């Protein structure tokens, strides 16, 4: 599947698109230094195909590249994803630095 993730700033959400179809999205609110990720949803037609994981990874890669925000994940899916991907800990608001044993 050819998936593109874009930041739709007008709707405060990152969208995972296949062609012109939105396969999934993550809604956020941003302040000057914190991005609160509120909700992630994947269209049922695309569930189980890695859309949610790709969306979260691309979104966080974009946040990291811009270097403006820490992330506060309210969304259970994003919290769970972050719990499995410790290499993104530097983006998490209030997280302690990772240890070598993590």
Secondary structure, DSSP 4 states (H G I P E B T S, - for coil): ---EEEEEGGGTEEEEEETTEEEEEEEEEE-SSEEEEEEEEE-GGGTTTTHHHHHHHHHHHHHHHHT--EEEE-SHHHHHHHHH-GGGGGGBTTPPPPPTT-
